[in-house]
Protein backbone atom coordinates (compact mmCIF):
# COMPACT_ATOMS: atom_id res chain seq x y z
CA UNK A 1 0.00 0.00 0.00
CA UNK A 2 2.95 2.34 0.63
CA UNK A 3 3.89 2.29 -3.07
CA UNK A 4 0.34 3.26 -3.94
CA UNK A 5 0.37 6.11 -1.44
CA UNK A 6 3.56 7.61 -2.90
CA UNK A 7 2.11 7.33 -6.40
CA UNK A 8 3.88 4.29 -7.82
CA UNK A 9 0.85 2.36 -9.04
CA UNK A 10 2.89 -0.15 -11.04
CA UNK A 11 5.06 -1.07 -8.04
CA UNK A 12 2.02 -1.36 -5.79
CA UNK A 13 0.18 -3.67 -8.19
CA UNK A 14 3.30 -5.76 -8.79
CA UNK A 15 3.97 -6.13 -5.07
CA UNK A 16 0.40 -7.23 -4.37
CA UNK A 17 0.40 -9.67 -7.30
CA UNK A 18 3.65 -11.24 -6.10
CA UNK A 19 2.32 -11.52 -2.56
CA UNK A 20 -0.85 -13.28 -3.70
CA UNK A 21 0.90 -15.67 -6.08
CA UNK A 22 3.76 -16.47 -3.70
CA UNK A 23 1.45 -17.48 -0.86
CA UNK A 24 0.25 -21.08 -0.72
CA UNK A 25 -3.54 -21.21 -1.19
CA UNK A 26 -4.11 -22.20 2.43
CA UNK A 27 -2.45 -18.95 3.58
CA UNK A 28 -4.46 -16.60 1.33
CA UNK A 29 -6.91 -15.33 3.91
CA UNK A 30 -9.98 -13.25 3.19
CA UNK A 31 -8.16 -10.24 4.64
CA UNK A 32 -5.24 -10.59 2.21
CA UNK A 33 -7.60 -10.90 -0.73
CA UNK A 34 -9.65 -7.95 0.52
CA UNK A 35 -6.55 -5.76 0.79
CA UNK A 36 -5.38 -6.83 -2.67
CA UNK A 37 -8.75 -5.81 -4.10
CA UNK A 38 -8.55 -2.54 -2.19
CA UNK A 39 -5.23 -1.71 -3.87
CA UNK A 40 -6.65 -2.75 -7.26
CA UNK A 41 -9.53 -0.29 -6.82
CA UNK A 42 -7.35 2.62 -5.73
CA UNK A 43 -4.40 2.71 -8.11
CA UNK A 44 -4.46 4.08 -11.67
CA UNK A 45 -4.56 1.69 -14.61
CA UNK A 46 -1.22 0.09 -15.55
CA UNK A 47 -0.28 -3.19 -17.19
CA UNK A 48 0.70 -4.45 -13.72
CA UNK A 49 -2.76 -3.59 -12.43
CA UNK A 50 -4.37 -5.54 -15.27
CA UNK A 51 -2.30 -8.59 -14.24
CA UNK A 52 -3.37 -8.14 -10.60
CA UNK A 53 -7.03 -7.97 -11.63
CA UNK A 54 -6.60 -11.14 -13.70
CA UNK A 55 -5.03 -12.94 -10.73
CA UNK A 56 -7.82 -11.79 -8.41
CA UNK A 57 -10.44 -12.99 -10.91
CA UNK A 58 -9.07 -16.55 -10.85
CA UNK A 59 -10.56 -19.12 -8.49
CA UNK A 60 -8.52 -19.27 -5.26
CA UNK A 61 -6.82 -22.57 -6.17
CA UNK A 62 -5.57 -21.21 -9.50
CA UNK A 63 -3.88 -18.00 -8.33
CA UNK A 64 -0.26 -18.58 -9.19
CA UNK A 65 0.05 -22.21 -8.14
CA UNK A 66 3.70 -22.97 -8.61
CA UNK A 67 4.67 -25.39 -11.36
CA UNK A 68 1.41 -25.29 -13.31
CA UNK A 69 3.11 -24.00 -16.47
CA UNK A 70 5.86 -26.59 -16.21
CA UNK A 71 3.33 -29.43 -16.21
CA UNK A 72 1.58 -28.02 -19.26
CA UNK A 73 -1.60 -27.12 -17.38
N, C-alpha and C positions, 0 to 999 in steps of 0.2 A: 504494500500500500504506500510505502514511503516514496517509491519511484513515481507512482501516480501523483502524489501530492506535489512533488517538485517538477512535475510536467513531463516526465519521460514515460509516455504511454506505452511505447514499444517495450521498454525494459520491464515495466510493471506487468504487462500481459505475458511476456516471456517467462518471467519469474513465477507467475502463478501457474502457467502451463507446465513448467518443469516440476513444480511442487506437486501438482495433481498427478502427473504421469509417473513421477518417481515413487510415489507412495504405493504400497501394496493395497489392493482393494479393501482389505479389512481395516485399514487405517484411514480411509477416506471418510471421515465423519460428516454428518450433515452440516456442522459448523464450517468445516473447511470448504465444502461445496458452496455453501451460502456466501462465504467471503469471496470465493473465486467469482461467483456470479455478480457480487457487489462491485468488484473491480471491473468486470466486463461491462457493466452498465455505466460506469463513471468515466472511463478513459475514452479519448477520441479514437476514431477508426484507424487502425493500422493493419498491416498484414499479420502481425503477431496477435492482434486482437481477434482477427478472423479465425486463426488457428485455435485460440483459446475457446472461442464460441463453438467451434466444431468439436473440440474435446469435451466440453460441457454437455453437448447435445448427445453424445454417445451414452449407451447404457453403462452403468457403473462398472461392470465387469470388462468392458472393452476400452476403458480410458487408459491407453498407454501400457497395456500388459506387455511386459518385456518378452522378447523373443517371438512375438507373433509374426513379424515379417520374415524372420529367418526360417520359420516352418512353412511359409507359403500361405498362411492364413489371410 
